[in-house]
Each structure stands twice: as structure tokens, then as C-alpha cells.
């Protein structure tokens, strides 16, 4: 009987010790640390996905180097530069080709002229977007991820990216929210000219 009381006393003391304010505080800190690590892991995964699927190819302005165009680190993911004027182009050639600007941030085709969006967390980019808007934009091809808006234009490959699991898209969004915000109002798309509308 004495052994039974002793065992119950030890269990009771352990229960009290494990539920002491100090133990609870340690447990809270461990949980917060785990959540922080989880967020960091999510952002890192998003960074890797952005690098892997070519977001910088169109959404980052370029600087010309002796190796060709490279991402401008000062304007990374800020979309087509607002102040960049497109040069005239041969409409006859454009009937058979898709034309890109030197930095790959503008594309001309049968759909007209489209400009890569600003993906930075500035208010001129995705700064005011919710995660759900981002998912809708990619999954449904909706401009700004809102119902009743125009479709995303080529060459944005949302029809392929929509197959990403939600977890991957959420990781991409989490990463984009951590990049440097850049104030850059991307021009509105230009409708196709009559000559291009006749292209087959």
C-alpha cells in the first residue's frame, strides 16, 4: 500500500511540475519556435519554386551583360517597367511570331500586347492581395484574382501553373510577400491591332 501511495505521489508531482508556469512557458516558446520554423520553411519553399518555374524570366526587368540579359537585382519581380517605351515593330512579322521586349517583360501576339505584372508586395504589385486572390489568379486565370475581371493574358502560363497543389501556391505567395516592395505601375494591356487580328 505504501508503494502505491509513493507511486501516486511521484505521478502527482510530475503532473504538477509539467504544468507549472515555467514548464508552460517553455512549451509555449517551443511551439512558437516550431511555428516560426514552419513559416521560414514555407517561404524558402516558395523562393525555390519561384526560381524553378521561371517567374523571373518575365516578371523581372533585365540588365544587359556580356553574357546576355540578366535579372536586375534592384527591380526583381517588379514587372514591366512603367517608363519603358516599346519600339515600333513590323506588323507583318508579328502575324507569324510572338515578339518579346529586350527584357522579356512585354509580349506581342494575336492577343495584343501584354505586360508582366508587378509581383512585389508594394501596393502597385500584390501588396493588397489576399492569399485567396493569388490562388484564384493562378487557378482560374483571373486578373488580380477577382471575379468579373479580364483573363490573364499570354505568355503567362497559368493554365499549367493551376495544377500546382495549393500548398505550393501558398508557399510562392508567402515568399513574394517577403521580397523588396517596388513601386512600379505596370501598363495596361494593349488590344491587338486589326492587322494582328487577321493573323492565322
N, C-alpha and C positions, 0 to 999 in steps of 0.2 A: 504494500500500500504506500509505503514511504517513497519507493522508486517511482510509483505512478504520480504522486504529488510533485516529486522532483522534476520529472519529465514535463508535466503540465506547466510547472513554474518556468522551466527553460523556454518552452514554446511561447509562453506568455511574454517573457522578457524579450524574446526575439521579435515577436509581433509588435511590441511597444517600441523597440529600437528601430525596426524597419519603418515604423510610421511616425517616428519623431520628426519634429520640424526640420532638423538638419538633414535627415535622410530624404524627406520630401523635397527639400531644396536641391539636393544633389540629383534626385530623379528628374526634377523639372529642368535642370541645366543639361542633363544628358539628353532629354527629349528635344530641347531647343537646339542642341548641337546636332542631333540627328536630322532635324528638320532643315537646318542651315546646310548641312552636307547634301541633303536631298535636293535643295534648291540649286546649290552650286553644281551638282551633278547634272541637273536638268539644263541649266544654262550652258554648261560645257558640251552637253549632247547637242543642244541647239546650234552652238558655234560650229561643231563638227559637221552637222547636217548642212548648214548654210555654205560652208566651204566645199562640201562634197557635191552638192546638187547644182552648183554654178550660179548662185544668186548674184555674186559679184560680177559675173560676165556681162549682165545687162544693167543691173541696178547701181553699179559703182562707176563714176566717171574715171577716165584713164589719163595717164600721162604717157607721152611717147618717149621711149628709151631706145638705146641702140639694139635692144632685144625685141623691140616692138611695143605695143601698148601694154601698160601695167596699171593695176589699180592705184588710184591716187589715195594714199592713206589719209589725207586731210578731208576727203569727201566720200569716204567709203559708205556705200549703201544709200547715198543721198539722192539717187535717181538722176534723170536727165537735168543738166544744169539749166536753170531758168534763163540765164543770159546768153546761152549758146544758140546762135542763129544757124539754121540749116542752109547749106548752099543749094543753088538750083541743081536739078538733076534732069537727065534725059528721060522724058515720059515714055518714049518708045521702048527704051531698055527696061524701064520699070514694069512694063507689061509682062515680061518674061522672067524677072528676077525680084527677089526681095532685097532691098537696099538697106544697109546699116550706116549710121554715122560712124565717124572715126573711133569714137569711144564706145560704140555698141549700145548707147543709151536711147537711141531713136531708130525706129524701123519703118520702112515704107513698103507697102504691099497693096494688094487689091482692097484691103480694109481701110486704107488711108495711111496716115502717119500716126504711129503710137509712140509714146514716151515712157520709159521705165519710171516707176513710182519711187518716191522717197520712202525708204523703209526704216528711217531712223526715228527715235522716239520724240522728235520735235513735233510741234502742233501742225507743221506743214507736211509732216510724214504720218506715222502711225501713232503719234503721241497721245491722241484722244481715243484710239481704238480700244475696244474690249477684246478679250481673248475669243469670244464668240464671233465677233465681226471678222477676225482674222480667219477663223475656221470656215465661216461662210464664204469669204472671198476665195479661199483655196478650194473648198469642197464644191461650191456651186458656181464659181466664176463670176461673183457679183462685185462690182466696183465698190470699194470701201466696205465690203461685207454687209451691204444693206439691200433689203428687198426694194424692188422698183427702180433700181439703178441699171445703168448700161452693163453689158457683159465686159469682162476683162478681154483685152484685145491681144492678138498675136504680137510678138512671139512668146508671150507669157504662157508657159506650158501647164496651166492649171488643170487641164484635162488629164495630165499624167500625175501631177502632184496631189490631186484629190484622193489618190489611192494610199497616201501616207496614213498610217494609224494616227488617231487623234493625239496620242501621247507624243509622237514625233512633231506634229504641227504645234502643239503646245510648247514643246521644248524650243522650237525655232522662234516662236513668238516671245518666249521668256528671254532668249538670247538677244533678239532685236531690241527689246526694251532696255538692254544694258549698254548698247553701243552709243557712241557720241551723238547727241542730237545735233542735226544740221538744218538750219533754216534755208529751205530751198523749195519754192513753189514750182512744181513741175508743170509745164504747159499742158493745156487740154489737147486731146487728140484732134487731128485734122481729118475731116471726111475725105474720102477718095475723090480724085479729080475725075471728070467724065471720061478722059482717055483711059484711066486705070479701071474704071467700072466696066469698060468694054473688053478687058483682058480675059482671056480664057485660061 
